[in-house]
C-alpha cells in the first residue's frame, strides 16, 4: 500500500463538445509506474473530459489505499478550479466537481498542480490513442 501517489491525468475532446476520452498514469512516490489507464467517454467537452480523468484516477487510487495523492495536469482552468482558485460556473462541471470532492474523502490529502503540456505527455498520448482507436473502429478499419 503506497503512502503517496503521483498521478498525471488528461482529458480531451475532438470538437468541443465531441468524441472524448480520459487518461492517466499513476506512479508510486519512488517513480515506479503502477498503472496507465484510458477510457472513451462519448460526447463531452474538453473540461468535462479533464474532470472525468481525475474521477477515474481517484477511484483507482482509492483501490491502492494511498494516504496522499498529487495530481499533475495540463489544464490550468481545471487545476485552478480543483484548487479553489477559480469558481465553477457550468452546471455539468459543478456536478463533476462534487464527484471529485466526494472521492477526495478517501484520502488524507489531495493536491492539484498545473504543468505544461510537455510534462504531461504520457497522459496526453493515452487520451489520443484511445480517441484514434475509437475513430478507426467507427470507420471500420
SVG drawing of the C-alpha trace seen along z (x, -y; Angstrom):
<svg xmlns="http://www.w3.org/2000/svg" viewBox="-26 -32 38 35">
<polyline fill="none" stroke="black" stroke-width="0.4" points="0.0,0.0 1.7,-3.2 1.8,-6.2 1.7,-8.7 0.7,-8.5 1.7,-10.8 -0.9,-10.9 -0.7,-12.6 -4.2,-13.0 -5.5,-14.4 -8.8,-14.6 -9.6,-15.7 -12.4,-16.1 -12.2,-16.3 -14.6,-19.1 -15.9,-20.9 -18.1,-19.1 -17.2,-16.0 -15.9,-12.5 -13.8,-12.5 -11.5,-10.4 -9.8,-10.5 -6.5,-9.0 -3.7,-9.0 -0.7,-7.4 -0.4,-6.5 3.1,-6.4 4.4,-5.5 6.4,-8.2 9.6,-6.2 8.7,-6.9 7.6,-3.3 4.7,-3.1 1.7,-1.4 -0.9,-1.7 -1.8,-3.5 -5.5,-3.9 -7.7,-5.4 -11.4,-5.4 -13.6,-6.6 -16.3,-8.9 -18.6,-9.6 -19.6,-13.2 -18.0,-15.6 -16.3,-19.0 -12.5,-19.2 -13.1,-20.3 -15.6,-17.6 -13.1,-15.0 -10.4,-16.5 -12.7,-16.1 -13.6,-12.6 -9.9,-11.7 -9.5,-12.9 -12.5,-10.9 -11.2,-7.7 -7.8,-8.3 -9.3,-8.9 -11.3,-5.7 -8.1,-3.8 -6.1,-5.5 -8.7,-4.6 -8.2,-0.9 -4.4,-1.4 -5.2,-2.7 -2.9,-5.6 -3.0,-8.3 -2.0,-11.2 -2.5,-11.9 -0.7,-14.6 -2.2,-15.3 -0.5,-16.9 -2.5,-18.1 -2.1,-20.5 -5.5,-22.1 -4.8,-25.3 -8.5,-26.0 -9.4,-22.6 -6.3,-22.7 -7.3,-26.1 -11.0,-25.1 -10.0,-22.0 -7.6,-24.0 -10.4,-26.5 -8.7,-29.4 -11.4,-29.7 -15.1,-29.1 -17.0,-26.5 -19.9,-28.2 -21.1,-25.5 -23.7,-23.1 -22.1,-19.9 -18.7,-20.8 -20.2,-21.6 -21.6,-18.1 -18.3,-16.6 -16.5,-18.7 -18.9,-17.3 -17.9,-13.8 -14.3,-14.7 -14.9,-16.2 -16.7,-13.1 -13.9,-10.8 -11.3,-13.1 -12.7,-11.9 -10.9,-8.6 -7.5,-10.4 -5.7,-12.4 -4.5,-14.9 -5.2,-15.5 -3.5,-18.3 -3.7,-19.6 -0.9,-21.2 -0.9,-22.6 2.1,-21.6 3.0,-22.4 1.7,-20.0 5.2,-18.7 5.4,-17.5 2.1,-15.6 3.0,-13.6 2.1,-10.1 -1.5,-11.0 -1.9,-13.1 -0.7,-10.1 -3.1,-7.7 -6.1,-10.0 -5.1,-10.4 -4.5,-6.7 -7.9,-6.0 -9.6,-8.5 -7.7,-7.3 -8.7,-3.7 -12.3,-4.6 -12.4,-6.7 -10.8,-3.9 -13.2,-1.3 -16.2,-3.5 -14.8,-3.8 -14.5,0.0 -10.7,0.1"/>
</svg>
